[in-house]
Amino acid sequence: MLIAIALYAVVGTLLPDIAYLAPGQLIIGFFGPWIALLSIFATYVSFRRWQRHHRIGRLLATACAAFAAVGSMGVVASQLSAIRATGADVSLASAFSVLPQAHRSLTPASETYGSYDGRPLPLAIYPTGRHSALSPVLVYIHGGGWISGGLRQRDFDMRWFADQGLLGVSVEYTLSDANRHHGDLTQAQIGCALVWIGANIRKYGGDPARIAMIGESAGGNLVINVGYMANQQKLHATCPGQVPRVSAVVALYPVIDVADFYRNGRGGFPIGAKVMAGDYTGGTPEQYPDRYAAVSSAPHISALAPPTMVIVGSHDTLVPPPPAFAFVQKAREAGVAIQLITIPYAGHAFDFMPGSINNQLTRSATLHLLAAQGLAP
């Protein structure tokens, strides 16, 4: 069983375009060092058994375990090399102590920034515990294809950032579905959350003049769009008040071109890109080109955009990286201070396991970007 799991993880990482193998990327992304170590152990055990009884089945098991060991070590080494080249602080030893994101001991403060259709729109706030000065604010927008997910899905990460001195705020927004299409609403709701943060975050020790945003996948799309529009004063919030300026944006494997995302037939995920983009916009790119343009990121590029970091996986089949590469190039040409980090062999959601080497990259690289923009705790 161990050999089968390790082999599935490695093959899925190397050949993610094959249906139902892509989840192997997550196994390596989350548990890569463990997969490598256990594969080496399995190779040794299988080989010793083959030495005692020269059976073809044990020789085959040894070969599979050896392939998993070499493959997983190669992937982990390649990712570590790419991560360390960015200057991020990553500990291989710490990657053996991974944790799930959610835990009942993590209880952020709760506030309501607005409502929609009779339902409150909540914020989760992660205070720093520091009282000597106002802290920079890191606003998290969750992913989930605009149709799923929730504001608590990066609990451990937001608590970690708060422990480093960044006041964390996670924003909920109204999800779309087959009957309710909120592509024209979601960005404005997040604008309302920023209005609330600008007016109220001081009571939690946050500095409304130093706001950064971070999000993954659909949330990566939203932090780029909202942050870029806010700084152009083109973000029309669903509530009255001043939308504060955004000082920095971190977008993790973002959906940059929603039409391209819709047309992507790959992925290996239970819910496909067509469902996500279609539910969000209400139809196809051919039916609603203006809707797709409004929720895509390139139209919002301007020289007023906040400094931006885009982190993608080279083997992401749900949100392939070429649109992100094109976006970064176009943003640079417009004068945006933008950085691109590409993680080899990584698929979608590769950083989601707290403590993993890729999760350490997200945390460390975010801190480095914020420090460079005067947002150090």
C-alpha positions in Angstrom: 0.0 0.0 0.0 2.8 2.4 0.9 4.6 1.7 -2.4 1.3 2.2 -4.3 0.6 5.6 -2.7 4.2 6.8 -3.3 4.1 5.6 -6.9 0.8 7.3 -7.5 2.1 10.5 -6.0 5.2 10.6 -8.2 3.5 9.5 -11.4 0.7 12.0 -10.8 3.3 14.8 -10.3 5.2 13.9 -13.4 2.1 13.2 -15.6 -0.7 15.4 -14.2 -2.5 15.6 -17.6 -3.6 12.0 -17.2 -7.1 11.9 -15.8 -7.3 11.2 -12.0 -3.5 11.3 -11.5 -3.3 15.1 -10.8 -4.1 14.6 -7.1 -0.8 12.9 -6.8 0.7 16.4 -7.0 -1.0 17.3 -3.7 0.5 14.3 -2.0 4.0 15.3 -3.1 3.3 19.0 -2.4 2.0 18.3 1.1 4.1 15.3 2.1 7.0 15.3 -0.3 9.8 14.7 2.2 7.8 11.9 3.9 7.1 10.3 0.6 10.8 10.3 -0.3 11.9 9.0 3.1 9.3 6.2 3.2 10.0 5.3 -0.4 13.7 4.8 0.4 12.7 2.6 3.4 10.3 0.6 1.2 13.0 0.1 -1.4 15.3 -1.3 1.2 12.7 -3.6 2.7 11.5 -4.9 -0.7 15.0 -5.5 -1.9 15.9 -7.5 1.2 12.8 -9.6 0.8 13.7 -10.2 -2.8 17.2 -11.4 -1.8 15.6 -14.0 0.5 13.1 -15.2 -2.0 13.8 -14.4 -5.7 10.2 -13.8 -6.7 9.3 -11.6 -9.6 6.6 -9.8 -7.6 9.1 -8.7 -5.0 11.5 -7.6 -7.6 8.8 -5.5 -9.2 7.9 -4.0 -5.9 11.5 -3.1 -5.3 11.7 -1.4 -8.8 8.4 0.6 -8.1 9.7 1.7 -4.7 13.0 2.7 -6.1 11.3 4.7 -8.9 9.1 6.5 -6.2 12.2 7.2 -4.1 14.2 8.7 -6.9 11.2 10.6 -8.4 10.1 12.1 -5.1 13.6 13.1 -4.1 14.0 14.7 -7.5 10.8 16.7 -7.2 11.5 17.8 -3.6 15.0 18.8 -4.5 13.9 20.8 -7.5 11.2 22.6 -5.5 13.6 23.3 -2.7 16.1 24.8 -5.1 13.5 27.0 -6.8 12.2 28.2 -3.4 15.6 29.0 -1.9 16.5 30.9 -5.1 13.8 33.4 -4.2 15.4 34.1 -0.8 12.5 32.5 1.1 13.3 30.8 4.4 12.5 27.1 4.2 13.3 24.3 6.6 13.3 20.8 5.3 13.1 19.5 8.8 10.0 21.5 9.5 8.3 19.9 6.5 8.1 16.6 8.4 5.7 18.3 10.8 2.7 19.3 8.7 -0.7 20.2 10.1 -4.2 20.6 8.7 -5.5 24.2 8.2 -8.5 24.0 10.4 -8.4 23.3 14.1 -11.0 24.0 16.9 -8.4 25.8 19.0 -8.1 28.5 16.4 -10.9 31.0 17.2 -10.6 34.3 15.5 -12.8 37.3 16.4 -15.9 37.7 14.3 -17.4 40.9 12.8 -20.0 41.6 10.2 -19.2 44.1 7.4 -22.5 44.0 5.6 -25.3 41.7 4.4 -26.8 40.3 1.2 -30.2 38.8 0.6 -30.8 38.9 4.4 -27.7 37.0 5.3 -24.7 38.6 7.2 -21.3 38.9 5.5 -18.7 38.1 8.2 -15.0 38.8 8.8 -12.7 36.6 10.8 -10.0 38.7 12.5 -6.7 37.4 13.8 -5.3 39.9 16.3 -1.5 40.0 16.9 -1.6 40.4 20.6 0.7 43.4 20.3 -0.3 46.8 21.7 2.7 49.1 21.3 1.8 50.3 17.8 -0.6 49.7 15.0 0.1 46.6 12.9 0.0 46.2 9.2 -3.2 44.4 8.0 -3.2 41.3 5.8 -6.6 40.7 4.2 -7.2 37.2 3.0 -9.7 36.3 0.2 -10.4 32.6 0.0 -10.5 30.6 -3.2 -12.9 27.8 -4.3 -13.8 28.8 -7.8 -16.2 31.6 -6.6 -18.7 28.8 -5.7 -17.2 27.1 -2.7 -14.7 27.6 0.2 -14.9 29.8 3.3 -13.1 32.5 5.3 -11.7 29.9 7.8 -9.9 27.7 5.2 -6.5 29.2 6.0 -6.9 29.4 9.7 -3.3 28.2 10.6 -1.7 30.5 8.0 -3.6 33.5 9.2 -2.8 32.7 12.8 0.9 32.3 11.8 0.9 35.7 10.1 -0.7 37.2 13.2 2.0 35.6 15.3 4.6 37.4 13.1 2.9 40.7 13.8 0.5 41.1 10.9 -3.2 41.6 11.9 -5.1 39.1 9.8 -8.6 39.6 8.4 -10.3 36.9 6.4 -13.3 38.0 4.3 -16.4 36.0 3.3 -18.4 36.9 0.2 -21.6 35.5 -1.4 -20.9 32.4 -3.3 -22.3 31.8 -6.8 -24.1 28.7 -7.9 -26.1 27.4 -10.8 -29.0 29.7 -10.1 -27.2 32.8 -8.7 -24.3 34.4 -10.6 -22.4 37.0 -8.6 -19.6 38.0 -11.0 -21.0 41.5 -10.9 -21.2 41.6 -7.1 -18.3 39.8 -5.5 -15.6 42.4 -6.1 -17.9 45.1 -4.8 -18.7 43.1 -1.7 -14.9 42.8 -1.0 -14.7 46.5 -1.6 -17.3 46.9 1.2 -15.2 44.7 3.5 -12.2 47.0 2.8 -14.4 50.0 3.7 -15.2 48.4 7.0 -11.6 47.6 7.6 -10.5 51.1 6.8 -13.1 52.5 9.3 -12.9 50.0 12.1 -9.6 48.0 12.2 -7.9 50.4 14.6 -9.9 49.0 17.5 -8.1 45.6 16.8 -4.7 47.3 16.6 -4.6 47.4 12.8 -3.2 50.3 10.7 -5.8 51.2 7.9 -3.0 53.0 6.0 -1.0 49.7 5.6 -3.3 47.1 4.0 -2.0 44.1 2.0 -4.1 41.4 0.4 -3.5 37.7 -0.2 -5.6 35.0 -1.9 -5.4 31.8 -3.8 -7.0 30.6 -7.1 -10.3 32.5 -7.4 -9.2 34.4 -4.4 -6.0 35.3 -6.2 -8.1 36.7 -9.0 -10.1 38.7 -6.5 -7.2 40.2 -4.6 -5.6 41.4 -7.9 -8.8 42.8 -9.3 -9.9 44.5 -6.1 -6.5 45.8 -5.2 -5.9 47.2 -8.6 -9.3 48.8 -8.9 -9.1 50.2 -5.3 -5.9 52.0 -6.1 -7.5 53.5 -9.3 -10.5 54.6 -7.2 -12.6 52.5 -9.6 -13.9 49.9 -7.1 -17.5 50.6 -6.4 -18.3 49.0 -3.0 -21.7 47.7 -2.0 -21.7 50.0 1.0 -21.0 53.7 1.5 -17.6 54.9 2.6 -14.0 55.3 1.4 -12.2 52.3 0.0 -8.7 52.3 1.4 -5.6 52.1 -0.7 -4.0 48.6 -1.0 -0.2 48.6 -0.4 0.6 45.1 -1.7 -1.0 42.0 -3.3 0.1 38.3 -3.1 -1.8 36.1 -5.6 -1.4 32.4 -5.4 -2.0 30.4 -8.6 -4.6 33.1 -9.6 -7.3 32.8 -12.2 -6.1 35.6 -14.4 -8.1 35.1 -17.6 -11.5 33.7 -16.7 -12.4 32.9 -20.3 -9.2 30.8 -20.7 -10.0 29.2 -17.4 -13.5 28.3 -18.6 -12.1 26.7 -21.8 -9.5 24.6 -19.9 -10.6 21.0 -20.3 -8.0 19.6 -18.0 -7.8 19.5 -14.2 -8.6 16.2 -12.7 -10.7 18.0 -10.0 -14.2 17.0 -9.0 -15.7 20.3 -10.1 -14.4 21.5 -13.4 -13.5 25.0 -14.6 -16.5 25.3 -16.8 -18.8 24.9 -13.8 -16.9 27.4 -11.7 -16.6 30.1 -14.3 -20.1 29.5 -15.7 -21.7 29.8 -12.3 -19.8 32.9 -11.5 -20.6 34.7 -14.8 -23.9 33.1 -15.7 -22.8 31.6 -19.0 -20.0 31.1 -21.5 -17.4 33.5 -22.8 -19.2 33.6 -26.1 -22.5 34.6 -24.4 -21.0 37.2 -22.1 -17.6 38.5 -23.2 -18.1 41.7 -21.3 -18.8 39.8 -18.0 -15.7 37.7 -18.5 -13.5 40.8 -19.2 -14.8 42.6 -16.1 -13.8 39.7 -13.8 -10.5 39.0 -15.5 -7.3 40.6 -14.3 -5.5 42.1 -17.3 -8.1 44.9 -17.9 -7.4 46.3 -14.4 -3.6 46.8 -14.9 -2.4 50.3 -14.4 0.7 52.1 -13.1 -1.3 52.7 -9.9 -1.4 49.0 -9.1 0.1 47.9 -5.8 3.4 45.9 -5.7 2.4 42.4 -6.6 3.7 38.9 -6.1 2.3 36.0 -8.2 3.1 32.5 -7.2 2.2 29.6 -9.6 2.9 25.9 -10.0 4.5 24.9 -13.3 2.2 21.8 -13.6 -1.1 23.4 -12.6 -3.7 21.7 -14.7 -6.8 23.4 -13.2 -5.4 26.9 -13.6 -2.6 26.6 -16.2 0.1 29.2 -15.7 0.6 30.8 -19.2 -2.1 33.5 -18.6 -0.2 34.4 -15.4 3.0 34.7 -17.3 1.4 37.0 -19.8 -0.2 39.1 -17.1 3.1 39.6 -15.3 4.8 40.7 -18.5 2.0 43.1 -19.3 2.0 44.5 -15.7 5.8 45.1 -15.9 5.4 47.0 -19.2 2.8 49.2 -17.4 5.2 50.0 -14.7 3.9 47.7 -12.0 6.4 46.4 -9.4 5.6 42.7 -9.9 7.4 39.5 -9.0 6.7 36.0 -10.4 7.7 32.8 -8.6 7.2 29.5 -10.4 7.4 26.2 -8.5 8.5 23.2 -10.6 6.2 20.2 -10.7 3.7 21.9 -8.5 0.0 21.7 -9.2 -3.0 23.6 -7.9 -3.3 24.3 -4.2 0.3 23.1 -3.7 0.9 25.2 -0.6 -2.2 24.4 1.3 -0.7 22.1 4.0 0.8 24.2 6.8 4.4 23.4 7.4 5.1 21.9 4.0 8.0 23.3 2.0 5.6 25.1 -0.4 3.5 26.5 2.4 6.7 27.8 4.0 7.4 29.5 0.7 4.1 31.3 0.7 4.6 32.5 4.3 8.2 33.6 3.9 7.8 35.2 0.4 4.8 37.1 1.7 6.7 38.5 4.6 9.6 39.5 2.4 7.3 41.4 0.0 5.5 43.2 2.8 8.8 44.2 4.5 10.1 45.6 1.1 6.9 47.8 0.9 7.2 49.1 4.5 4.7 46.7 5.8 7.0 44.9 8.2 5.4 44.2 11.6 
